[in-house]
Amino acid sequence: MQAREANFDGLVGPTHNYAGLSYGNVASQTNEKAVANPQAAAKQGLRKMKRLADLGFLQGVLPPQERPSLRLLRELGFSGSDARVIERAAKEAPEMLAAASSASAMWTANAATVSPSADTADGRVHFTPANLTSKLHRAIEHEATRRTLRAIFADETRFVVHEALPGTPALGDEGAANHTRLCAAYDEPGVEFFVYGRSEYRHGPQPQRYPARQTFEASRAVAQRHGLGEDATVYVQQNPEVIDEGVFHNDVIAVGNRQTLFCHERAFVNQPVVLEQLRAQLAKFSAALNVIEVPSARVTVADAVSSYLFNSQLLTRPDGRDLLVVPQECREHPRVSAYLDELVGVGGPIAELLVFDLRESMRNGGGPACLRLRVVLNEAERKAVRPGVWMDDALFAHLDAWIGKHYRDRLAPEDLADPALIAESRTALDELTQILGIGSLYDFQR
């Protein structure tokens, strides 16, 4: 049965702000305390979704999580009315209010790791929500992520949505941002490529400045619970030196799709060995690896981090050639832009380049690939997905109007203390669940 890759993008939430919560994410830290524009952020992401849907790609929508998280603040000991909880948190623990208000769930590349039915032992699509234990503001996401995925992929004969792995540093899991699937065709078995930053029990080089977030043990556990065979998995360590240069996830230094791997020459430990291993594993499935390896002499790691060149979406057009989706920053960086011109030039390995303005997301440390979760679906599986989440003209019009109605066009750090923000967000999210047809998803709806 023919399969296709669907991209499920996260809608940016109404509390999108710049709190600088993600240590190791250079853009997030650089723009700490800046004034954000939630309305612009949401519309930028929405227009990317619509453009890809118009080009014939399967494009779905994932709703934002409820923020601020009153559940987190109450668990931390703040009590009273919702307004009182916000007031006390803003006065006594503003860093906790910032964490509870983060709209970081918009980056759905961190939502989960997904294995298609062609790879799994039981022939179902498997999802494991990421526990994101390395950051408080993200560690509160996985329960709502599981609930959302189970609402959208509800058919248990075709989909399995697991619980997140136990929330311990030894099993730190950052989701699909450290996972790539390579294959000859989407409906054929492939190789699932897990990239980890550290191991709790194995010796190896470690970053010295910034923490490594993904563990080998978490990657292996996800592969095991998804029922992946030995031939279908490759585990590789991310280069700790590039982590220290701001490459907090693998998708900031490499992206793959089908038989193509687009990566920097410094992406992995023992990179020549890694590429040979991938070639050998893919050959078992009658597929040949196509590597686009970018040399430091052309694009440095610092260039890649500032432009998010590798946090691009690598998509397969109907004619089988690759299309690369990049942020506007890539065109504003002279060396990166020159390199892209070569990639898409006559005889180049990339057929087409699409450039998007995603500045509100980029300033918080997330580019095009951060905003989407890839899910390979055959036709029967696609029909089993909750239909209201697929992007088309009608859904775009609804969501565009919904954002304009409910979202602020300015949000400064001090605005997080405004109790009206809770009511605004809940009103918006309640209406959104009706637009998407996903039922009572949020705590306040139950």
C-alpha positions as CSV (number, residue, x, y, z in Angstrom):
1,M,0.0,0.0,0.0
2,Q,1.5,3.3,-1.1
3,A,2.7,5.5,1.8
4,R,3.5,9.2,2.0
5,E,5.2,11.4,4.5
6,A,3.0,13.8,6.4
7,N,4.3,16.8,8.3
8,F,2.3,17.8,11.4
9,D,3.3,21.4,12.4
10,G,2.6,22.8,15.8
11,L,0.5,25.9,15.9
12,V,2.3,28.6,17.9
13,G,0.5,29.3,21.1
14,P,-1.0,32.6,22.4
15,T,1.8,32.9,25.1
16,H,4.7,32.8,22.7
17,N,7.5,34.9,24.4
18,Y,11.2,35.2,24.7
19,A,12.2,34.0,28.2
20,G,15.7,32.6,27.3
21,L,14.9,29.3,29.1
22,S,16.9,27.0,26.9
23,Y,20.5,26.9,28.0
24,G,22.6,25.7,25.1
25,N,20.3,27.2,22.5
26,V,22.2,30.2,21.3
27,A,19.2,32.0,19.7
28,S,17.0,31.5,22.7
29,Q,19.6,32.9,25.1
30,T,20.5,35.8,22.8
31,N,16.9,37.1,22.6
32,E,16.0,36.7,26.2
33,K,13.6,39.3,27.5
34,A,12.8,40.7,24.0
35,V,9.3,41.6,23.1
36,A,7.5,38.8,21.1
37,N,4.6,38.9,18.6
38,P,2.5,35.8,19.2
39,Q,0.1,36.7,16.3
40,A,2.9,37.1,13.8
41,A,4.6,33.9,15.0
42,A,1.4,31.9,14.6
43,K,0.7,33.3,11.2
44,Q,4.2,32.8,9.9
45,G,4.0,29.1,10.8
46,L,0.5,28.8,9.4
47,R,1.6,30.2,6.0
48,K,4.4,27.7,5.8
49,M,1.9,24.9,6.3
50,K,-0.5,26.3,3.7
51,R,2.2,26.7,1.1
52,L,3.4,23.1,1.5
53,A,-0.2,21.8,1.4
54,D,-0.7,23.8,-1.8
55,L,2.3,22.1,-3.3
56,G,0.7,18.7,-2.7
57,F,2.5,17.7,0.5
58,L,0.4,16.1,3.3
59,Q,0.2,18.8,6.0
60,G,-1.4,18.4,9.4
61,V,-1.8,20.7,12.3
62,L,-1.1,20.0,16.0
63,P,-2.7,22.3,18.5
64,P,-0.7,24.3,21.1
65,Q,-0.7,23.3,24.7
66,E,-2.5,25.2,27.4
67,R,-0.3,28.0,28.8
68,P,0.4,29.2,31.4
69,S,0.3,25.8,33.0
70,L,-1.6,26.4,36.2
71,R,-1.1,22.7,37.0
72,L,2.7,23.2,37.2
73,L,2.4,26.3,39.4
74,R,-0.1,24.6,41.8
75,E,2.2,21.6,42.0
76,L,5.0,24.1,43.0
77,G,2.8,25.2,46.0
78,F,1.0,28.3,44.7
79,S,-2.6,28.2,45.6
80,G,-5.8,30.3,45.4
81,S,-7.7,31.5,42.4
82,D,-6.0,31.3,39.0
83,A,-5.4,35.0,39.2
84,R,-3.9,34.7,42.6
85,V,-1.6,31.9,41.5
86,I,-0.3,34.0,38.7
87,E,0.2,37.0,40.9
88,R,2.1,35.1,43.5
89,A,4.3,33.3,41.0
90,A,5.1,36.6,39.2
91,K,6.2,38.1,42.5
92,E,7.9,35.2,44.2
93,A,9.2,33.0,41.4
94,P,9.1,34.8,38.0
95,E,11.4,32.1,36.5
96,M,8.7,29.5,37.3
97,L,6.0,31.6,35.8
98,A,8.1,32.0,32.6
99,A,8.6,28.2,32.5
100,A,4.8,27.6,33.0
101,S,4.1,30.1,30.2
102,S,6.5,28.8,27.6
103,A,4.9,28.1,24.2
104,S,7.8,25.7,23.3
105,A,5.4,22.9,22.4
106,M,5.2,24.7,19.0
107,W,8.4,22.8,18.1
108,T,6.8,19.5,17.4
109,A,10.0,17.9,16.2
110,N,10.5,17.5,20.0
111,A,7.0,16.1,20.5
112,A,7.7,12.5,19.9
113,T,9.7,9.9,18.0
114,V,7.7,8.2,15.2
115,S,8.2,4.8,13.5
116,P,6.1,3.9,10.5
117,S,4.3,0.6,10.1
118,A,6.7,-0.6,7.5
119,D,9.4,-0.8,10.2
120,T,7.6,-2.0,13.3
121,A,7.1,-5.6,14.4
122,D,3.3,-5.3,14.8
123,G,2.7,-3.3,11.6
124,R,1.3,-0.3,13.4
125,V,2.6,3.3,13.5
126,H,4.3,3.9,16.9
127,F,4.7,7.2,18.7
128,T,6.7,7.8,21.9
129,P,6.2,11.3,23.3
130,A,9.5,12.8,24.4
131,N,10.1,13.3,28.1
132,L,12.3,16.4,27.5
133,T,13.8,16.0,31.0
134,S,16.7,18.4,30.3
135,K,14.5,21.6,30.6
136,L,11.7,22.2,33.1
137,H,9.6,24.3,30.6
138,R,9.6,21.3,28.2
139,A,9.4,18.4,30.7
140,I,5.8,19.5,31.4
141,E,4.8,18.8,27.8
142,H,4.7,15.0,27.4
143,E,1.4,14.3,29.1
144,A,-0.5,16.8,26.9
145,T,1.5,15.6,23.9
146,R,0.3,12.0,24.5
147,R,-3.3,13.2,24.9
148,T,-3.1,15.1,21.7
149,L,-1.6,12.3,19.7
150,R,-4.2,9.8,21.0
151,A,-6.9,12.2,20.0
152,I,-5.6,12.6,16.4
153,F,-4.3,9.1,15.9
154,A,-7.1,7.4,17.8
155,D,-7.4,4.1,15.8
156,E,-5.6,1.6,18.0
157,T,-5.6,-1.0,15.2
158,R,-3.3,1.3,13.2
159,F,-1.6,3.5,15.8
160,V,0.2,3.0,19.1
161,V,0.8,6.1,21.3
162,H,3.1,5.1,24.2
163,E,3.7,6.8,27.4
164,A,6.9,8.9,27.6
165,L,10.0,7.2,28.9
166,P,10.6,7.6,32.7
167,G,11.7,11.1,33.5
168,T,15.2,10.5,34.6
169,P,18.5,12.0,33.2
170,A,19.6,8.5,32.1
171,L,16.7,8.4,29.7
172,G,16.6,12.0,28.5
173,D,14.6,11.9,25.3
174,E,14.3,14.9,22.9
175,G,12.1,13.2,20.3
176,A,12.4,13.4,16.5
177,A,14.9,16.2,16.7
178,N,17.5,13.4,17.2
179,H,15.9,10.9,14.8
180,T,15.9,10.4,11.1
181,R,14.5,7.7,8.9
182,L,16.3,6.7,5.6
183,C,14.7,4.4,3.1
184,A,14.3,3.7,-0.6
185,A,10.5,4.4,-0.5
186,Y,8.2,5.4,2.3
187,D,6.2,2.2,2.1
188,E,9.3,0.0,2.3
189,P,11.3,-0.9,5.4
190,G,14.0,1.5,6.2
191,V,16.8,2.4,8.6
192,E,16.0,4.5,11.7
193,F,18.9,6.7,12.5
194,F,19.1,7.6,16.2
195,V,21.6,10.3,17.3
196,Y,22.5,10.7,20.9
197,G,24.6,13.3,22.8
198,R,25.7,11.2,25.7
199,S,25.4,7.8,27.4
200,E,24.8,7.2,31.1
201,Y,26.8,3.9,31.0
202,R,29.1,4.0,28.0
203,H,32.4,5.9,27.9
204,G,32.9,8.5,25.2
205,P,33.7,12.2,24.6
206,Q,31.4,14.7,26.3
207,P,30.7,18.4,25.7
208,Q,32.3,20.7,28.1
209,R,30.2,23.9,27.8
210,Y,26.6,22.9,27.1
211,P,24.8,19.8,28.2
212,A,24.0,16.9,25.9
213,R,20.3,16.3,26.0
214,Q,19.6,13.0,24.3
215,T,21.0,9.7,25.8
216,F,21.9,6.5,24.0
217,E,19.7,4.6,26.5
218,A,16.6,6.6,25.6
219,S,17.2,6.1,21.9
220,R,17.6,2.4,22.4
221,A,14.5,2.1,24.6
222,V,12.4,3.9,22.0
223,A,13.6,1.5,19.3
224,Q,12.8,-1.5,21.5
225,R,9.3,-0.4,22.4
226,H,8.6,0.4,18.7
227,G,9.6,-3.1,17.7
228,L,12.4,-2.2,15.4
229,G,14.8,-4.9,14.3
230,E,18.6,-4.7,14.4
231,D,18.9,-4.1,10.7
232,A,16.5,-1.2,11.0
233,T,18.5,0.8,13.6
234,V,21.7,2.7,13.7
235,Y,22.9,4.6,16.9
236,V,25.4,7.4,16.4
237,Q,26.9,9.9,18.8
238,Q,26.7,13.6,18.0
239,N,30.0,15.4,17.9
240,P,30.3,17.0,21.4
241,E,32.4,19.8,20.0
242,V,29.4,21.1,18.0
243,I,27.1,20.8,21.0
244,D,29.4,23.2,22.7
245,E,29.0,25.5,19.7
246,G,25.2,25.7,20.1
247,V,24.1,22.5,18.3
248,F,21.7,21.4,21.0
249,H,19.8,18.9,18.8
250,N,21.0,16.8,15.8
251,D,18.5,18.6,13.6
252,V,20.6,21.8,13.9
253,I,23.5,20.0,12.1
254,A,21.9,17.3,9.9
255,V,18.6,16.4,8.2
256,G,17.7,13.3,6.2
257,N,14.9,12.1,4.0
258,R,14.5,9.0,1.9
259,Q,18.0,8.2,0.6
260,T,19.5,11.7,1.2
261,L,21.4,12.8,4.2
262,F,22.3,16.5,4.3
263,C,24.8,17.2,7.1
264,H,27.8,19.2,8.2
265,E,31.2,17.4,8.1
266,R,31.5,17.8,11.9
267,A,28.1,16.5,12.8
268,F,29.0,13.1,14.2
269,V,31.8,11.3,16.2
270,N,33.9,9.3,13.7
271,Q,31.8,10.6,10.8
272,P,33.4,8.6,8.0
273,V,32.7,5.4,9.9
274,V,29.1,6.6,10.5
275,L,28.5,7.2,6.8
276,E,29.8,3.8,5.9
277,Q,27.6,2.1,8.5
278,L,24.6,3.9,7.1
279,R,25.5,2.9,3.6
280,A,25.8,-0.7,4.7
281,Q,22.5,-0.8,6.5
282,L,20.6,0.9,3.7
283,A,22.1,-1.6,1.2
284,K,20.3,-4.4,3.1
285,F,17.1,-2.7,1.9
286,S,18.4,-2.2,-1.7
287,A,18.9,1.5,-1.2
288,A,21.9,3.7,-1.8
289,L,22.8,6.5,0.5
290,N,23.2,10.0,-1.1
291,V,25.3,12.2,1.2
292,I,25.5,16.0,0.9
293,E,28.3,16.7,3.3
294,V,29.0,20.4,3.9
295,P,32.7,21.3,4.6
296,S,33.7,23.7,7.3
297,A,35.6,25.7,4.6
298,R,32.3,26.6,3.0
299,V,29.9,26.8,6.0
300,T,31.2,26.8,9.5
301,V,29.2,25.4,12.5
302,A,28.7,29.0,13.6
303,D,27.3,29.8,10.2
304,A,24.9,26.8,10.5
305,V,23.8,27.7,14.0
306,S,23.1,31.4,13.1
307,S,21.3,30.6,9.8
308,Y,19.7,27.2,10.8
309,L,20.8,25.8,7.4
310,F,20.4,22.2,8.6
311,N,17.2,22.8,10.5
312,S,15.5,22.8,7.1
313,Q,12.8,20.5,5.8
314,L,14.0,18.0,3.2
315,L,11.0,16.9,1.2
316,T,10.5,14.6,-1.8
317,R,8.6,16.1,-4.7
318,P,6.2,14.0,-6.8
319,D,9.0,13.7,-9.4
320,G,11.2,12.1,-6.8
321,R,13.7,15.0,-6.5
322,D,14.5,16.8,-3.2
323,L,13.0,20.1,-2.2
324,L,14.7,22.1,0.7
325,V,12.7,24.4,2.9
326,V,14.9,27.0,4.7
327,P,14.4,30.1,6.8
328,Q,14.9,33.6,5.4
329,E,18.1,33.9,7.6
330,C,19.8,31.5,5.2
331,R,19.5,34.0,2.3
332,E,20.7,36.8,4.6
333,H,23.9,35.0,5.4
334,P,26.4,35.4,2.5
335,R,28.3,32.1,2.8
336,V,25.2,30.1,3.4
337,S,23.3,31.7,0.6
338,A,26.2,31.1,-1.8
339,Y,26.3,27.5,-0.8
340,L,22.6,27.1,-1.3
341,D,22.9,28.5,-4.8
342,E,25.3,25.7,-5.7
343,L,23.0,23.1,-4.2
344,V,20.1,24.1,-6.4
345,G,22.1,25.1,-9.4
346,V,22.3,23.2,-12.7
347,G,23.2,19.6,-11.9
348,G,23.0,20.3,-8.1
349,P,21.6,17.6,-5.8
350,I,18.6,19.7,-4.6
351,A,15.9,20.5,-7.2
352,E,14.2,23.4,-5.5
353,L,14.5,25.8,-2.6
354,L,11.7,27.4,-0.7
355,V,12.4,30.3,1.7
356,F,10.1,31.3,4.5
357,D,10.0,34.2,7.0
358,L,9.9,32.4,10.4
359,R,11.6,35.1,12.4
360,E,9.5,34.8,15.5
361,S,10.3,31.1,15.8
362,M,13.9,31.6,14.8
363,R,14.6,34.2,17.4
364,N,13.6,31.6,20.0
365,G,15.8,29.0,18.5
366,G,13.7,27.0,16.1
367,G,13.6,26.8,12.3
368,P,11.4,25.1,9.8
369,A,12.3,21.5,10.8
370,C,11.7,22.3,14.5
371,L,8.1,23.2,13.7
372,R,7.1,19.8,12.3
373,L,6.7,16.2,13.3
374,R,7.1,13.7,10.4
375,V,4.7,10.8,10.2
376,V,4.8,8.3,7.4
377,L,1.3,7.0,6.6
378,N,-0.1,4.6,4.1
379,E,-3.5,5.3,2.6
380,A,-5.5,3.4,5.2
381,E,-3.6,5.1,8.0
382,R,-4.1,8.5,6.5
383,K,-7.8,8.0,6.4
384,A,-7.8,6.9,10.0
385,V,-6.3,10.3,11.2
386,R,-8.8,12.7,12.7
387,P,-9.9,14.5,9.5
388,G,-10.2,18.1,10.8
389,V,-6.4,18.5,11.3
390,W,-5.5,18.3,7.6
391,M,-4.5,21.6,6.1
392,D,-6.6,22.9,3.2
393,D,-8.2,26.2,2.1
394,A,-11.0,26.0,4.6
395,L,-8.9,25.1,7.6
396,F,-6.4,27.8,6.7
397,A,-9.1,30.5,6.5
398,H,-10.5,29.4,9.9
399,L,-7.1,29.4,11.6
400,D,-6.0,32.6,10.1
401,A,-9.2,34.3,11.3
402,W,-8.9,32.6,14.7
403,I,-5.3,33.8,15.2
404,G,-6.3,37.4,14.3
405,K,-9.2,37.2,16.7
406,H,-7.5,35.8,19.8
407,Y,-3.7,36.5,19.6
408,R,-1.9,39.5,20.9
409,D,0.6,41.3,18.6
410,R,2.9,42.2,21.5
411,L,4.0,40.1,24.5
412,A,6.7,41.3,26.8
413,P,8.0,39.3,29.8
414,E,6.0,41.4,32.3
415,D,2.8,40.6,30.4
416,L,3.0,37.0,31.6
417,A,1.8,38.3,35.0
418,D,-1.5,39.6,33.4
419,P,-4.3,37.3,34.6
420,A,-6.3,38.2,31.5
421,L,-3.8,36.1,29.5
422,I,-5.2,32.9,31.0
423,A,-8.8,33.8,30.0
424,E,-7.7,34.8,26.5
425,S,-5.7,31.6,25.9
426,R,-8.5,29.3,27.2
427,T,-11.1,31.0,25.1
428,A,-8.8,30.6,22.0
429,L,-8.0,27.0,22.7
430,D,-11.6,26.0,23.4
431,E,-12.6,27.4,20.0
432,L,-9.6,25.7,18.4
433,T,-10.7,22.2,19.5
434,Q,-14.0,22.8,17.7
435,I,-12.3,24.0,14.5
436,L,-10.0,20.9,14.5
437,G,-12.8,18.5,15.7
438,I,-10.6,16.9,18.3
439,G,-12.9,16.9,21.3
440,S,-12.2,18.1,24.9
441,L,-8.4,18.1,24.9
442,Y,-7.5,20.5,27.7
443,D,-7.7,20.3,31.5
444,F,-10.0,23.3,31.6
445,Q,-12.5,21.6,29.2
446,R,-12.8,18.5,31.4
